[in-house]
Amino acid sequence: MTSLAAPHDAAPVPTQEAGPAPAASPPASRAALPERLYGLATAGAAWLVLLILIAVTLSMALGGKLAFQTFGLGFVTSANWDVVNGQFGAFVPIYGTLVTSAIALVIAVPVSIGIALFLTDIAPVWSRQPIAVAIELLAAVPSIIYGMWGLFLFAPFMASHVEPWVNDTLGSLPLVGPLFAGPPIGIGMLTAGIVLGIMIVPFIASVARDVLNAVPAALRESAVALGATRWEILRHVSLPYTRSAIVGAIFLGLGRALGETMAVTFVLGNAHDLSASLLMPSNSIAAAIANEFTEADTELYRSSLIALAFLLFIVTFIVLSLAKLMLARMDRSLGRTH
């Protein structure tokens, strides 16, 4: 008789021992420390620029306080600049600054955009880089070189070949005649505006070329597939896509023209005379400060020159603010169209 063995107790299921514990992660505060320092450093740099700008503005305002207190609003609206009698008015330098900058833009904008369009869409590939480098090198030429070239070469050329023709041809026209009537002396607002235009062409052209190169190739290829000509691609694809950046480049050049000193000092004439003729000498804010600051022997004279610097800052600020508003409006309109 076979005896049945009592069943053995079930073996216990072995429990899997836990492996080595994962390495403890660094504390969150230690991990976030570099990020926090990076944020503080970048924020400090941004605020430092703003504080420097405010400090410069306040220093100019305080330095010109005596002139503003003495002449009031007449300092801005008066064209009288009489050092001997202590009468100072900033209208002529403001007028000369704005007129020469406007002439520079009229000349530089179409030339710069034409250069940018040529380099991005028309020029042979092998010639684009050498031409682009040559244009960028023009931006590195010191302004005093432009001024000396304008005084010794360009002004005599204007006096002997350009201004006589301008005076005889355009000076007798009914509405615009006063702008082009005057003696052909070479130096004046027209010559200064042309020199400024040559100086700001590299800035506008370089930025415009970069933004035109950023136009997606798919957009151009789509236009080609639809049968668009090269002119239609430039007009309806490239320029609308980059117009905000091109407007920004134009105002960058305008800011450069407003603050130019040495080149304008050489060819503008440095005369505190208000004249409608573009052929006549005039003055600009930067040129007046550069020419007369070392001769300011009275507190009122020195304060008037510092007040001119403050007005130049205000004019530049207004121009750049208008540029920002224009760009924002263009972006909104472009967003609505899309």
Backbone as numpy.savetxt, mean C-alpha at the origin, in Angstrom:
# Nx Ny Nz CAx CAy CAz Cx Cy Cz
-18.83 -105.01 39.26 -19.71 -103.84 39.26 -18.81 -102.64 39.26
-19.11 -101.98 38.22 -18.24 -100.82 38.06 -18.77 -99.68 38.87
-17.88 -99.12 39.66 -18.29 -97.97 40.48 -18.06 -96.67 39.73
-19.06 -95.89 39.76 -18.97 -94.59 39.07 -18.17 -93.62 39.92
-17.17 -93.06 39.29 -16.35 -92.09 40.04 -17.08 -90.76 40.14
-16.91 -90.23 41.25 -17.56 -88.92 41.47 -16.96 -87.88 40.52
-17.78 -87.13 39.90 -17.26 -86.14 38.97 -16.36 -85.13 39.67
-15.28 -84.84 38.95 -14.37 -83.83 39.53 -14.99 -82.44 39.48
-14.60 -81.63 40.41 -15.07 -80.23 40.39 -14.54 -79.52 39.15
-15.35 -78.71 38.54 -14.92 -77.97 37.31 -13.74 -77.08 37.63
-12.79 -77.17 36.74 -11.60 -76.33 36.97 -11.95 -74.86 36.84
-11.46 -74.06 37.68 -11.79 -72.61 37.60 -11.23 -72.01 36.33
-12.03 -71.16 35.75 -11.61 -70.48 34.51 -10.48 -69.51 34.84
-9.34 -69.70 34.19 -8.22 -68.81 34.54 -8.55 -67.37 34.16
-8.26 -66.54 35.03 -8.49 -65.08 34.78 -7.28 -64.47 34.12
-7.54 -63.73 33.09 -6.42 -63.09 32.36 -5.88 -61.95 33.19
-4.59 -62.09 33.47 -3.97 -61.05 34.28 -3.84 -59.76 33.47
-4.08 -58.68 34.10 -3.98 -57.39 33.41 -2.53 -57.13 33.03
-2.34 -56.63 31.80 -1.00 -56.31 31.33 -0.45 -55.09 32.05
0.72 -54.71 31.63 1.32 -53.52 32.26 0.48 -52.28 32.00
0.30 -51.49 32.99 -0.53 -50.29 32.86 0.09 -49.34 31.86
-0.75 -48.68 31.02 -0.20 -47.71 30.05 0.48 -46.57 30.76
1.45 -46.05 30.05 2.20 -44.94 30.63 1.28 -43.77 30.89
1.45 -43.18 31.97 0.59 -42.06 32.34 0.86 -40.88 31.41
-0.24 -40.33 30.88 -0.10 -39.17 29.99 0.28 -37.95 30.80
1.01 -37.03 30.18 1.41 -35.84 30.93 0.18 -35.05 31.33
0.27 -34.35 32.36 -0.88 -33.55 32.79 -1.33 -32.60 31.69
-2.63 -32.35 31.72 -3.18 -31.48 30.68 -2.56 -30.10 30.73
-2.26 -29.63 31.91 -1.68 -28.30 32.02 -0.29 -28.25 31.39
0.49 -29.37 31.56 1.82 -29.39 30.97 1.74 -29.47 29.45
0.77 -30.22 28.91 0.63 -30.32 27.46 0.17 -29.01 26.84
-0.66 -28.28 27.56 -1.20 -27.03 27.02 -0.27 -25.84 27.20
0.82 -26.02 27.95 1.70 -24.89 28.21 2.34 -24.31 26.95
2.89 -25.15 26.04 3.46 -24.55 24.81 2.41 -23.82 23.98
1.21 -24.39 23.90 0.16 -23.71 23.14 -0.20 -22.37 23.76
-0.24 -22.37 25.09 -0.58 -21.12 25.78 0.51 -20.07 25.57
1.77 -20.51 25.64 2.86 -19.56 25.41 2.85 -19.04 23.97
2.55 -19.93 23.03 2.47 -19.51 21.63 1.36 -18.48 21.43
0.21 -18.73 22.03 -0.89 -17.76 21.91 -0.55 -16.43 22.54
0.10 -16.47 23.70 0.47 -15.21 24.35 1.51 -14.45 23.54
2.46 -15.18 22.94 3.50 -14.51 22.15 2.90 -13.84 20.91
2.04 -14.55 20.20 1.45 -13.95 19.01 0.52 -12.79 19.37
-0.26 -12.96 20.42 -1.14 -11.87 20.84 -0.33 -10.66 21.30
0.79 -10.93 22.00 1.64 -9.81 22.43 2.24 -9.06 21.27
2.65 -9.80 20.22 3.21 -9.12 19.04 2.16 -8.25 18.36
0.93 -8.79 18.25 -0.13 -8.01 17.61 -0.47 -6.76 18.41
-0.62 -6.91 19.72 -0.94 -5.76 20.55 0.22 -4.77 20.61
1.45 -5.27 20.52 2.60 -4.37 20.53 2.57 -3.44 19.32
2.22 -3.98 18.15 2.11 -3.13 16.95 1.04 -2.06 17.16
-0.09 -2.46 17.71 -1.16 -1.49 17.95 -0.74 -0.42 18.95
-0.05 -0.84 20.00 0.40 0.13 21.00 1.44 1.09 20.41
2.34 0.58 19.59 3.32 1.47 18.94 2.61 2.47 18.04
1.61 2.01 17.30 0.85 2.91 16.43 0.16 4.00 17.24
-0.46 3.61 18.34 -1.13 4.60 19.20 -0.11 5.57 19.79
1.05 5.05 20.20 2.07 5.92 20.78 2.59 6.93 19.76
2.82 6.48 18.52 3.29 7.39 17.48 2.24 8.46 17.19
0.98 8.03 17.14 -0.09 8.99 16.87 -0.19 10.03 17.97
-0.15 9.58 19.22 -0.23 10.53 20.34 0.96 11.47 20.37
2.15 10.94 20.07 3.33 11.81 20.09 3.24 12.89 19.01
2.74 12.53 17.83 2.59 13.54 16.78 1.49 14.54 17.13
0.40 14.04 17.70 -0.68 14.95 18.09 -0.22 15.93 19.17
0.52 15.43 20.14 1.03 16.31 21.19 2.08 17.27 20.65
2.93 16.77 19.73 3.93 17.67 19.15 3.33 18.78 18.32
2.21 18.51 17.66 1.54 19.55 16.86 0.46 20.30 17.59
0.36 20.08 18.90 -0.70 20.72 19.68 -0.62 22.25 19.61
0.58 22.79 19.68 0.74 24.25 19.66 0.25 24.83 18.34
0.55 24.17 17.24 0.10 24.68 15.93 -1.42 24.63 15.83
-2.02 23.55 16.29 -3.48 23.45 16.22 -4.15 24.46 17.16
-3.54 24.69 18.32 -4.10 25.68 19.23 -3.96 27.10 18.68
-2.86 27.38 18.00 -2.61 28.73 17.50 -3.48 29.05 16.28
-3.59 28.12 15.34 -4.27 28.40 14.07 -5.64 27.73 13.96
-5.91 26.75 14.79 -7.20 26.07 14.74 -7.40 25.35 13.41
-8.64 25.38 12.93 -8.95 24.74 11.65 -8.26 25.45 10.50
-7.88 26.70 10.69 -7.19 27.42 9.64 -5.85 26.82 9.27
-5.29 26.01 10.16 -4.03 25.36 9.83 -4.22 24.40 8.65
-5.39 23.78 8.56 -5.66 22.84 7.48 -6.13 23.55 6.23
-6.90 24.60 6.37 -7.51 25.26 5.22 -6.70 26.41 4.66
-5.70 26.89 5.36 -4.93 28.04 4.90 -3.78 27.60 4.00
-3.55 28.38 2.94 -2.43 28.14 2.02 -1.25 29.03 2.32
-1.31 29.78 3.41 -0.25 30.72 3.75 0.82 30.01 4.58
2.05 30.02 4.08 3.18 29.45 4.82 4.27 30.51 4.85
4.23 31.34 5.88 5.15 32.46 6.02 5.98 32.26 7.27
7.21 31.79 7.07 8.07 31.47 8.20 8.48 32.74 8.95
8.72 33.82 8.23 9.20 35.06 8.85 8.17 35.62 9.81
6.91 35.62 9.39 5.84 36.18 10.21 5.15 35.15 11.09
5.62 33.91 11.06 5.04 32.90 11.93 3.65 32.48 11.56
3.34 32.44 10.27 2.03 32.01 9.79 2.21 30.71 9.00
1.49 29.68 9.43 1.67 28.37 8.82 0.30 27.79 8.46
0.22 27.31 7.22 -0.98 26.63 6.75 -0.60 25.39 5.96
-1.37 24.33 6.12 -1.00 23.02 5.56 -1.72 22.70 4.27
-2.51 23.62 3.73 -3.33 23.25 2.57 -2.48 22.93 1.34
-1.44 23.71 1.08 -0.61 23.46 -0.10 0.10 22.11 -0.01
0.75 21.75 1.11 1.34 20.41 1.18 0.32 19.29 1.05
-0.86 19.47 1.66 -1.89 18.44 1.52 -2.33 18.32 0.06
-2.54 19.45 -0.57 -2.96 19.46 -1.98 -1.89 18.81 -2.87
-0.64 19.17 -2.67 0.42 18.58 -3.47 0.56 17.09 -3.26
0.39 16.64 -2.01 0.48 15.21 -1.73 -0.62 14.43 -2.45
-1.85 14.93 -2.37 -2.97 14.22 -2.99 -2.90 14.26 -4.51
-2.50 15.39 -5.08 -2.46 15.51 -6.54 -1.37 14.62 -7.13
-0.18 14.67 -6.57 0.89 13.84 -7.10 0.59 12.35 -6.92
-0.05 11.98 -5.82 -0.41 10.58 -5.63 -1.49 10.15 -6.62
-2.44 11.05 -6.91 -3.47 10.72 -7.90 -2.87 10.55 -9.30
-1.94 11.42 -9.66 -1.26 11.27 -10.97 -0.51 9.94 -11.01
0.15 9.60 -9.91 0.89 8.34 -9.87 -0.04 7.15 -10.07
-1.21 7.18 -9.46 -2.15 6.07 -9.63 -2.68 5.99 -11.05
-2.99 7.14 -11.64 -3.50 7.14 -13.02 -2.49 6.50 -13.96
-1.22 6.71 -13.70 -0.17 6.14 -14.56 0.13 4.70 -14.19
0.23 4.41 -12.90 0.74 3.11 -12.47 -0.29 1.99 -12.56
-1.57 2.28 -12.32 -2.56 1.20 -12.26 -2.70 0.47 -13.59
-2.97 1.14 -14.70 -3.09 0.37 -15.96 -1.79 -0.30 -16.37
-0.65 0.37 -16.14 0.63 -0.25 -16.49 0.88 -1.49 -15.65
0.62 -1.41 -14.36 0.88 -2.54 -13.47 -0.02 -3.72 -13.79
-1.31 -3.46 -13.97 -2.22 -4.56 -14.28 -1.88 -5.16 -15.65
-1.50 -4.32 -16.60 -1.07 -4.84 -17.89 0.15 -5.73 -17.77
1.12 -5.32 -16.95 2.31 -6.15 -16.73 1.93 -7.49 -16.10
1.04 -7.43 -15.09 0.65 -8.66 -14.40 -0.09 -9.61 -15.35
-0.99 -9.08 -16.15 -1.72 -9.92 -17.10 -0.79 -10.50 -18.16
0.17 -9.70 -18.60 1.13 -10.19 -19.60 1.97 -11.33 -19.04
2.43 -11.18 -17.80 3.30 -12.20 -17.22 2.56 -13.48 -16.88
1.27 -13.41 -16.62 0.53 -14.60 -16.21 -0.14 -15.33 -17.37
-0.50 -14.62 -18.45 -1.31 -15.26 -19.48 -0.78 -15.11 -20.90
0.10 -14.15 -21.15 0.47 -13.86 -22.53 1.93 -14.14 -22.81
2.82 -13.77 -21.91 4.25 -13.89 -22.17 4.66 -15.35 -22.32
5.67 -15.64 -23.15 6.20 -17.00 -23.22 6.72 -17.44 -21.85
6.63 -18.72 -21.60 6.99 -19.24 -20.27 8.45 -18.93 -19.94
9.33 -19.02 -20.93 10.75 -18.83 -20.65 11.09 -17.38 -20.27
10.23 -16.43 -20.65 10.53 -15.02 -20.37 9.84 -14.48 -19.13
8.96 -15.25 -18.53 8.18 -14.70 -17.41 9.05 -14.44 -16.19
9.89 -15.39 -15.82 10.67 -15.21 -14.60 11.70 -14.10 -14.72
12.46 -13.97 -15.81 13.40 -12.83 -15.89 12.70 -11.48 -15.83
11.55 -11.35 -16.50 10.84 -10.07 -16.46 10.32 -9.80 -15.05
9.81 -10.83 -14.40 9.31 -10.66 -13.03 10.42 -10.24 -12.08
11.59 -10.84 -12.23 12.72 -10.47 -11.37 13.14 -9.03 -11.63
13.15 -8.62 -12.89 13.53 -7.24 -13.21 12.54 -6.25 -12.60
11.26 -6.57 -12.64 10.26 -5.68 -12.05 10.42 -5.61 -10.54
10.68 -6.74 -9.92 10.86 -6.73 -8.47 12.13 -5.99 -8.07
13.15 -6.01 -8.91 14.37 -5.26 -8.61 14.12 -3.75 -8.62
13.16 -3.31 -9.43 12.83 -1.88 -9.43 12.34 -1.41 -8.07
11.67 -2.31 -7.35 11.19 -1.94 -6.02 12.33 -1.78 -5.03
13.47 -2.36 -5.32 14.61 -2.26 -4.40 15.49 -1.05 -4.66
15.22 -0.31 -5.73 16.02 0.88 -6.01 15.70 1.95 -4.97
16.69 2.55 -4.31 16.41 3.59 -3.32 15.70 4.79 -3.93
14.85 5.40 -3.14 14.06 6.51 -3.65 14.93 7.70 -4.04
16.07 7.87 -3.38 16.93 9.00 -3.72 17.50 8.83 -5.13
17.65 7.59 -5.58 18.12 7.35 -6.96 17.05 7.82 -7.95
15.80 7.49 -7.65 14.72 7.98 -8.50 14.69 9.52 -8.51
14.93 10.10 -7.33 14.91 11.55 -7.26 16.03 12.19 -8.07
17.22 11.66 -7.98 18.34 12.21 -8.76 18.13 12.00 -10.25
17.62 10.83 -10.62 17.30 10.60 -12.03 16.23 11.57 -12.51
15.23 11.78 -11.66 14.16 12.71 -12.05 14.65 14.14 -12.20
15.57 14.57 -11.33 16.05 15.95 -11.36 17.01 16.20 -12.51
17.94 15.30 -12.73 19.01 15.56 -13.70 18.70 15.06 -15.10
17.80 14.10 -15.25 17.51 13.55 -16.57 16.06 13.75 -16.99
15.14 13.35 -16.12 13.74 13.37 -16.53 13.16 14.78 -16.57
13.49 15.62 -15.58 12.97 16.99 -15.56 13.43 17.80 -16.78
14.70 17.77 -17.17 15.07 18.47 -18.41 14.36 17.92 -19.65
14.14 16.60 -19.69 13.40 16.03 -20.82 11.97 16.55 -20.83
11.34 16.62 -19.66 9.98 17.15 -19.59 9.94 18.61 -20.01
10.94 19.40 -19.59 10.95 20.82 -19.91 11.16 21.09 -21.39
11.89 20.26 -22.06 12.22 20.54 -23.46 11.33 19.82 -24.46
10.70 18.71 -24.08 9.96 17.94 -25.06 8.48 17.73 -24.71
8.16 17.56 -23.45 6.79 17.17 -23.08 5.95 18.38 -22.69
6.43 19.19 -21.76 5.61 20.27 -21.24 5.29 21.34 -22.29
6.19 21.71 -23.22 5.76 22.64 -24.27 4.60 22.11 -25.10
4.64 20.84 -25.44 3.53 20.26 -26.20 2.25 20.22 -25.37
2.37 19.87 -24.08 1.20 19.84 -23.20 0.59 21.23 -23.08
1.44 22.24 -22.91 0.95 23.61 -22.78 0.27 24.09 -24.06
0.86 23.80 -25.20 0.30 24.28 -26.46 -0.94 23.51 -26.88
-0.99 22.22 -26.55 -2.10 21.38 -27.02 -3.26 21.34 -26.05
-2.98 21.12 -24.78 -4.03 20.96 -23.79 -4.31 22.22 -22.99
-3.35 23.15 -22.97 -3.53 24.34 -22.15 -4.62 25.26 -22.63
-5.03 25.15 -23.88 -6.07 26.03 -24.42 -7.46 25.42 -24.39
-7.60 24.20 -23.88 -8.91 23.56 -23.81 -9.77 24.26 -22.77
-11.09 24.27 -22.95 -11.95 25.08 -22.09 -11.99 24.65 -20.63
-12.10 23.36 -20.32 -12.29 22.93 -18.95 -11.00 22.46 -18.28
-10.24 21.66 -18.98 -9.01 21.10 -18.41 -7.79 21.95 -18.73
-7.98 23.03 -19.47 -6.85 23.87 -19.85 -6.04 24.39 -18.69
-6.67 24.92 -17.61 -5.87 25.42 -16.48 -4.98 24.37 -15.84
-5.30 23.09 -16.00 -4.46 22.05 -15.41 -3.15 21.87 -16.16
-3.13 22.26 -17.44 -1.96 21.99 -18.27 -1.34 23.26 -18.85
-1.68 24.39 -18.30 -1.11 25.66 -18.76 -0.05 26.11 -17.77
1.11 26.46 -18.30 2.16 26.93 -17.42 3.50 26.90 -18.11
4.49 27.51 -17.51 5.83 27.54 -18.12 6.48 26.16 -18.08
7.19 25.78 -19.12 7.85 24.46 -19.15 9.17 24.48 -18.38
9.07 24.39 -17.06 10.29 24.44 -16.24 10.77 23.05 -15.83
10.01 22.03 -16.12 10.46 20.66 -15.86 10.02 20.12 -14.52
10.32 20.81 -13.44 9.90 20.35 -12.12 8.50 20.85 -11.83
7.74 20.05 -11.10 6.37 20.40 -10.79 5.57 19.16 -10.42
4.27 19.35 -10.27 3.42 18.24 -9.82 3.31 17.14 -10.86
3.30 17.50 -12.15 3.21 16.47 -13.19 4.45 15.60 -13.20
5.62 16.20 -13.16 6.86 15.43 -13.13 6.95 14.57 -11.89
6.59 15.14 -10.74 6.63 14.36 -9.50 5.65 13.20 -9.55
4.46 13.42 -10.11 3.49 12.34 -10.21 3.96 11.22 -11.12
4.61 11.57 -12.23 5.12 10.53 -13.12 6.23 9.72 -12.45
7.13 10.40 -11.75 8.20 9.68 -11.04 7.61 8.77 -9.96
6.61 9.26 -9.24 5.95 8.42 -8.24 5.27 7.23 -8.89
4.65 7.46 -10.05 4.01 6.35 -10.75 4.99 5.26 -11.13
6.17 5.67 -11.60 7.20 4.69 -11.93 7.65 3.94 -10.68
7.70 4.63 -9.55 8.17 3.99 -8.33 7.19 2.96 -7.79
5.89 3.18 -7.94 4.93 2.26 -7.34 4.49 1.16 -8.30
4.91 1.23 -9.57 4.57 0.17 -10.52 5.06 -1.20 -10.03
6.31 -1.35 -9.55 6.75 -2.68 -9.11 5.90 -3.26 -7.98
5.45 -2.42 -7.04 4.67 -2.92 -5.92 3.32 -3.46 -6.39
2.62 -2.68 -7.20 1.30 -3.11 -7.66 1.43 -4.30 -8.61
2.39 -4.24 -9.52 2.53 -5.32 -10.51 2.91 -6.64 -9.84
3.79 -6.62 -8.86 4.22 -7.87 -8.21 3.06 -8.52 -7.47
2.31 -7.73 -6.72 1.17 -8.30 -5.99 0.10 -8.79 -6.96
-0.18 -8.00 -7.99 -1.20 -8.41 -8.97 -0.78 -9.68 -9.69
0.49 -9.82 -10.01 0.95 -11.04 -10.68 0.78 -12.26 -9.78
1.09 -12.10 -8.49 0.95 -13.24 -7.57 -0.50 -13.67 -7.43
-1.42 -12.72 -7.34 -2.82 -13.11 -7.17 -3.41 -13.65 -8.46
-2.94 -13.16 -9.60 -3.43 -13.72 -10.86 -2.90 -15.14 -11.07
-1.70 -15.41 -10.60 -1.19 -16.78 -10.67 -1.95 -17.72 -9.75
-2.64 -17.17 -8.75 -3.41 -17.99 -7.81 -4.78 -18.37 -8.34
-5.19 -17.88 -9.50 -6.48 -18.25 -10.06 -6.45 -19.74 -10.39
-7.43 -20.52 -9.92 -7.41 -21.97 -10.19 -7.40 -22.27 -11.68
-6.57 -23.22 -12.06 -6.49 -23.59 -13.47 -7.80 -24.14 -13.99
-8.60 -24.74 -13.09 -9.88 -25.30 -13.54 -10.81 -24.23 -14.08
-10.76 -23.04 -13.49 -11.62 -21.96 -13.97 -11.23 -21.56 -15.39
-9.95 -21.40 -15.63 -9.51 -21.03 -16.97 -9.79 -22.14 -17.98
-9.54 -23.37 -17.57 -9.80 -24.46 -18.50 -11.29 -24.59 -18.81
-12.13 -24.32 -17.83 -13.57 -24.35 -18.08 -13.97 -23.27 -19.08
-13.38 -22.08 -18.91 -13.69 -21.00 -19.85 -13.21 -21.35 -21.26
-12.04 -21.98 -21.36 -11.55 -22.40 -22.68 -12.48 -23.44 -23.29
-12.96 -24.36 -22.45 -13.87 -25.39 -22.95 -15.18 -24.80 -23.46
-15.58 -23.68 -22.89 -16.81 -23.02 -23.35 -16.58 -22.14 -24.56
-15.34 -22.07 -25.03 -15.04 -21.30 -26.23 -14.65 -19.86 -25.98
-14.26 -19.52 -24.75 -13.88 -18.14 -24.44 -12.51 -17.84 -25.04
-12.38 -16.62 -25.51 -11.09 -16.16 -26.02 -10.19 -15.76 -24.85
-8.92 -15.47 -25.16 -7.99 -15.07 -24.11 -8.45 -13.78 -23.44
-8.92 -12.81 -24.22 -9.41 -11.56 -23.64 -10.63 -11.81 -22.76
-11.52 -12.70 -23.17 -12.70 -12.99 -22.36 -12.32 -13.71 -21.08
-11.30 -14.57 -21.14 -10.84 -15.22 -19.90 -10.28 -14.19 -18.93
-9.47 -13.26 -19.45 -8.91 -12.23 -18.57 -10.00 -11.35 -17.99
-10.97 -10.99 -18.81 -11.99 -10.04 -18.38 -13.04 -10.67 -17.47
-13.47 -11.88 -17.78 -14.59 -12.49 -17.08 -14.20 -13.54 -16.06
-12.93 -13.97 -16.06 -12.50 -15.00 -15.11 -11.40 -14.48 -14.18
-10.27 -14.08 -14.77 -9.11 -13.73 -13.95 -9.34 -12.47 -13.12
-9.76 -11.40 -13.79 -9.93 -10.14 -13.06 -11.07 -10.18 -12.04
-12.27 -10.73 -12.35 -13.29 -10.81 -11.30 -12.88 -11.68 -10.12
-12.12 -12.75 -10.37 -11.72 -13.63 -9.28 -10.72 -12.95 -8.35
-9.92 -12.05 -8.87 -8.84 -11.44 -8.08 -9.06 -9.95 -7.82
-10.24 -9.44 -8.07 -10.39 -7.99 -8.02 -10.16 -7.42 -6.63
-10.58 -8.15 -5.59 -10.37 -7.63 -4.23 -8.89 -7.51 -3.92
-8.12 -8.52 -4.28 -6.68 -8.48 -4.02 -6.00 -7.42 -4.86
-6.46 -7.22 -6.10 -5.85 -6.20 -6.95 -6.15 -4.80 -6.41
-7.37 -4.60 -5.93 -7.69 -3.30 -5.31 -6.80 -3.08 -4.09
-6.58 -4.12 -3.31 -5.66 -4.00 -2.18 -4.26 -3.65 -2.61
-3.79 -4.23 -3.72 -2.46 -3.89 -4.24 -2.40 -2.44 -4.68
-3.48 -1.94 -5.28 -3.51 -0.55 -5.73 -3.41 0.40 -4.54
-4.13 0.09 -3.48 -4.07 0.97 -2.31 -2.74 0.81 -1.57
-2.10 -0.33 -1.70 -0.75 -0.47 -1.17 0.20 0.48 -1.89
0.07 0.54 -3.22 0.88 1.50 -3.97 0.54 2.94 -3.63
-0.75 3.21 -3.39 -1.14 4.57 -3.02 -0.53 4.97 -1.68
-0.52 4.06 -0.73 0.12 4.36 0.54 1.61 4.64 0.38
2.24 3.92 -0.53 3.66 4.16 -0.82 3.85 5.55 -1.42
2.94 5.96 -2.30 3.06 7.27 -2.95 2.79 8.40 -1.96
1.85 8.22 -1.06 1.53 9.29 -0.12 2.70 9.61 0.81
3.46 8.59 1.18 4.53 8.83 2.14 5.91 9.00 1.53
6.01 9.01 0.21 7.32 9.15 -0.43 7.92 10.53 -0.14
9.20 10.55 0.14 9.86 11.79 0.56 10.93 12.25 -0.42
11.99 11.46 -0.58 13.18 11.96 -1.26 12.93 12.22 -2.74
12.30 11.28 -3.42 12.08 11.47 -4.86 11.21 12.70 -5.11
10.18 12.88 -4.30 9.30 14.05 -4.47 10.04 15.32 -4.13
10.90 15.28 -3.14 11.66 16.47 -2.76 12.53 16.97 -3.91
13.07 16.08 -4.70 13.95 16.47 -5.79 13.18 17.13 -6.94
11.98 16.65 -7.26 11.34 17.05 -8.52 10.04 17.84 -8.34
9.57 18.03 -7.12 8.30 18.72 -6.94 8.46 20.24 -6.94
9.60 20.73 -6.56 9.82 22.18 -6.57 9.85 22.82 -5.21
9.19 22.19 -4.20 9.23 22.68 -2.82 8.81 24.14 -2.70
7.72 24.48 -3.35 7.19 25.84 -3.31 5.83 25.83 -2.63
5.64 26.69 -1.65 4.36 26.79 -0.96 3.43 27.73 -1.73
3.22 27.42 -3.00 2.35 28.22 -3.86 1.21 27.34 -4.35
-0.02 27.83 -4.22 -1.18 27.07 -4.66 -1.48 27.42 -6.10
-1.47 26.42 -6.96 -1.72 26.63 -8.38 -2.50 25.45 -8.92
-3.42 25.74 -9.83 -4.20 24.68 -10.46 -3.40 23.95 -11.53
-2.34 24.57 -12.03 -1.57 23.98 -13.11 -0.69 22.85 -12.58
-0.72 21.72 -13.27 0.12 20.59 -12.90 1.58 20.81 -13.29
1.84 21.82 -14.10 3.21 22.10 -14.52 3.96 22.98 -13.52
3.24 23.54 -12.56 3.87 24.45 -11.61 4.43 23.70 -10.41
5.48 24.26 -9.79 6.02 23.63 -8.57 5.02 23.70 -7.44
5.13 22.77 -6.53 4.27 22.73 -5.35 5.06 22.11 -4.22
4.36 21.56 -3.26 5.02 20.94 -2.11 4.18 19.76 -1.65
4.77 18.89 -0.88 4.05 17.78 -0.26 4.37 17.76 1.22
3.59 17.00 1.95 3.79 16.95 3.40 5.16 16.37 3.74
5.48 15.25 3.13 6.76 14.61 3.44 7.93 15.47 3.00
7.82 16.11 1.82 8.92 16.94 1.34 9.10 18.17 2.22
8.00 18.77 2.66 8.10 19.95 3.53 8.78 19.61 4.84
8.44 18.46 5.41 9.07 18.06 6.68 10.57 17.80 6.47
10.91 17.11 5.38 12.32 16.78 5.14 13.15 18.03 4.87
12.57 18.99 4.18 13.33 20.19 3.81 13.48 21.17 4.97
12.48 21.28 5.82 12.44 22.41 6.75 12.62 22.03 8.20
12.65 20.76 8.52 12.70 20.42 9.94 14.00 20.87 10.59
15.10 20.78 9.87 16.37 21.22 10.46 16.44 22.74 10.60
15.57 23.46 9.88 15.57 24.92 9.95 14.53 25.47 10.92
13.79 24.60 11.57 12.74 25.04 12.49 13.37 25.58 13.76
13.51 26.91 13.83 14.21 27.53 14.95 13.27 28.06 16.01
11.97 27.92 15.82 11.01 28.35 16.84 10.12 27.18 17.21
9.51 27.28 18.37 8.63 26.20 18.83 7.40 26.07 17.94
6.85 27.20 17.48 5.68 27.15 16.62 6.01 26.55 15.25
7.17 26.90 14.73 7.60 26.34 13.45 7.75 24.82 13.54
8.41 24.36 14.59 8.61 22.93 14.78 7.28 22.22 15.02
6.40 22.83 15.79 5.10 22.24 16.05 4.27 22.16 14.77
4.41 23.14 13.89 3.67 23.10 12.62 4.14 21.95 11.74
5.43 21.69 11.73 5.94 20.57 10.93 5.49 19.23 11.51
5.47 19.12 12.84 4.98 17.89 13.46 3.48 17.73 13.19
2.76 18.84 13.18 1.33 18.78 12.85 1.13 18.32 11.41
2.04 18.71 10.50 1.98 18.20 9.14 2.14 16.68 9.13
3.06 16.16 9.92 3.24 14.72 10.00 1.98 14.04 10.52
1.33 14.66 11.49 0.08 14.10 12.01 -1.01 14.10 10.94
-1.07 15.16 10.15 -2.06 15.21 9.07 -1.77 14.16 8.00
-0.49 13.92 7.72 -0.15 12.87 6.76 -0.60 11.51 7.28
-0.43 11.28 8.56 -0.91 10.04 9.15 -2.43 9.93 9.02
-3.13 11.02 9.26 -4.59 11.01 9.17 -5.03 10.75 7.73
-4.38 11.41 6.78 -4.73 11.19 5.36 -4.49 9.74 4.97
-3.36 9.18 5.37 -3.07 7.78 5.05 -4.08 6.85 5.72
-4.43 7.14 6.96 -5.40 6.32 7.67 -6.76 6.36 6.98
-7.18 7.54 6.55 -8.47 7.66 5.86 -8.45 6.88 4.54
-7.37 7.01 3.80 -7.28 6.31 2.51 -7.32 4.80 2.71
-6.56 4.29 3.66 -6.55 2.84 3.89 -7.87 2.36 4.47
-8.53 3.18 5.27 -9.85 2.79 5.78 -10.86 2.71 4.65
-10.82 3.68 3.73 -11.70 3.61 2.57 -11.42 2.37 1.74
-10.15 2.00 1.64 -9.79 0.78 0.90 -10.39 -0.44 1.57
-10.30 -0.50 2.90 -10.87 -1.64 3.61 -12.38 -1.71 3.41
-13.06 -0.57 3.50 -14.51 -0.55 3.28 -14.86 -0.97 1.86
-14.08 -0.51 0.90 -14.34 -0.89 -0.49 -14.15 -2.38 -0.70
-13.08 -2.93 -0.12 -12.84 -4.36 -0.26 -13.94 -5.18 0.41
-14.39 -4.73 1.58 -15.47 -5.45 2.26 -16.76 -5.41 1.44
-17.03 -4.25 0.85 -18.23 -4.14 0.03 -18.13 -5.01 -1.21
-16.96 -5.05 -1.82 -16.77 -5.89 -3.00 -16.90 -7.37 -2.65
-16.39 -7.76 -1.48 -16.52 -9.15 -1.06 -17.98 -9.52 -0.82
-18.75 -8.60 -0.22 -20.16 -8.88 0.01 -20.93 -9.00 -1.30
-20.63 -8.08 -2.23 -21.31 -8.15 -3.52 -20.93 -9.41 -4.29
-19.65 -9.83 -4.18 -19.22 -11.05 -4.84 -19.89 -12.26 -4.21
-20.07 -12.23 -2.87 -20.76 -13.33 -2.22 -22.22 -13.43 -2.62
-22.87 -12.28 -2.82 -24.28 -12.32 -3.25 -24.41 -12.86 -4.66
-23.46 -12.54 -5.52 -23.54 -13.03 -6.90 -23.35 -14.53 -6.99
-22.60 -15.09 -5.99 -22.38 -16.53 -6.00 -23.37 -17.24 -5.10
